[in-house]
Amino acid sequence: MTRILYQFPLSHFAEKGRWLLDAKGLDYQVHNLYPGLHRFYLWPRTRVCTIPALNDNGKWVGDSTAIALHLDRHYPDMPPLLHADPPLRDTQLAINILAERIGEKVRQLVMSHLIDTPIPVAMYFQDAPVSALKRRMAEATFRAAVKYLYKAHPRHIPATRQALAVLLDQADALAQSRSSDFMVGDTLSLADIALCSMLGPILLPPGTPWSVPDSLDAPAARDSAAHISPDLLAVQQALRERPTGQYALHIYTRHRQATGNWRGHWQPQRNSRLPA
């Protein structure tokens, strides 16, 4: 029995995938893929090019939401991620969609601030088993791809902040109207996991992959925390003061039962071009 989640260590969508598996109480391994090359590995198996992807004993599932549906369908005797009642289930799925829209803006905003600093490559590549030359090439490619795919450039920051604020206003209304710790019902669900994990790269909850400098091993990488701009710190503080930010920090503190394996293991390479 082998259950493997494929990820980038610092991806908030990967955090969503890890949290889904942890919430189900399932054992799993975490394997890291190389940004960019991951597409060649995942597409033939999942017909999806994004992280995370799950190999559940030979059954491949791409996309974090599809993983949640797969886990509920195949492990019905474990804690459900979606409510059995159709209206509540629909509400949870709608919040999941809102969360992923928030996650896209969070990624764009954070990367716009940090992509030209040492932080992203130090955190994404960590101890990847590649030569110094290949690492430099990979880091350069990674930066170029992030700027292109996510429009991660300082000129986009004002528009991204405005779009994120509109989405967070919607999330605030939901956070203020809830009747328990959770967004829908009285148990942790896909809605909570999606919304909280998407906010992680800005909130930096303690004990998570984003709790700089604890996530970084080398002293030089820890020093890179100095590159975090005052503007990004202001965004973090504003989010922490919002109902959504307070809710997410509370959920992380009380309900994130992580197995501590977010760093993952690097997928072995069978040739010089692609991960195995």
VENGIPE-V215162 format. One record per residue. SS is DSSP state (a for helix, b for strand, c for the rest). Layout:
BEGIN
ss=SS
ss=SS
END
This chain:
BEGIN
ss=c
ss=c
ss=b
ss=b
ss=b
ss=b
ss=b
ss=c
ss=c
ss=c
ss=c
ss=a
ss=a
ss=a
ss=a
ss=a
ss=a
ss=a
ss=a
ss=a
ss=a
ss=a
ss=a
ss=a
ss=c
ss=c
ss=c
ss=c
ss=b
ss=b
ss=b
ss=b
ss=c
ss=c
ss=c
ss=c
ss=c
ss=a
ss=a
ss=a
ss=a
ss=a
ss=a
ss=a
ss=a
ss=a
ss=c
ss=c
ss=c
ss=c
ss=c
ss=c
ss=b
ss=b
ss=b
ss=b
ss=c
ss=c
ss=b
ss=b
ss=b
ss=b
ss=c
ss=a
ss=a
ss=a
ss=a
ss=a
ss=a
ss=a
ss=a
ss=a
ss=a
ss=a
ss=c
ss=c
ss=c
ss=c
ss=c
ss=c
ss=c
ss=c
ss=c
ss=c
ss=c
ss=a
ss=a
ss=a
ss=a
ss=a
ss=a
ss=a
ss=a
ss=a
ss=a
ss=a
ss=a
ss=a
ss=a
ss=a
ss=a
ss=a
ss=a
ss=a
ss=a
ss=a
ss=a
ss=a
ss=a
ss=a
ss=a
ss=a
ss=a
ss=a
ss=c
ss=c
ss=c
ss=c
ss=a
ss=a
ss=a
ss=a
ss=a
ss=a
ss=a
ss=c
ss=c
ss=c
ss=c
ss=c
ss=c
ss=a
ss=a
ss=a
ss=a
ss=a
ss=a
ss=a
ss=a
ss=a
ss=a
ss=a
ss=a
ss=a
ss=a
ss=a
ss=a
ss=a
ss=a
ss=c
ss=c
ss=c
ss=c
ss=a
ss=a
ss=a
ss=a
ss=a
ss=a
ss=a
ss=a
ss=a
ss=a
ss=a
ss=a
ss=a
ss=a
ss=a
ss=a
ss=a
ss=a
ss=a
ss=a
ss=a
ss=a
ss=a
ss=a
ss=c
ss=c
ss=c
ss=c
ss=c
ss=c
ss=c
ss=c
ss=c
ss=c
ss=c
ss=c
ss=a
ss=a
ss=a
ss=a
ss=a
ss=a
ss=a
ss=a
ss=a
ss=a
ss=a
ss=a
ss=a
ss=a
ss=c
ss=c
ss=c
ss=c
ss=c
ss=c
ss=c
ss=c
ss=c
ss=c
ss=c
ss=c
ss=c
ss=c
ss=c
ss=a
ss=a
ss=a
ss=a
ss=a
ss=a
ss=a
ss=a
ss=a
ss=c
ss=c
ss=a
ss=a
ss=a
ss=a
ss=a
ss=a
ss=a
ss=a
ss=a
ss=a
ss=a
ss=a
ss=c
ss=a
ss=a
ss=a
ss=a
ss=a
ss=a
ss=a
ss=a
ss=a
ss=a
ss=a
ss=a
ss=a
ss=c
ss=c
ss=c
ss=c
ss=c
ss=c
ss=c
ss=c
ss=c
ss=b
ss=b
ss=c
ss=c
ss=b
ss=c
ss=c
ss=c
ss=c
ss=c
ss=b
ss=c
END
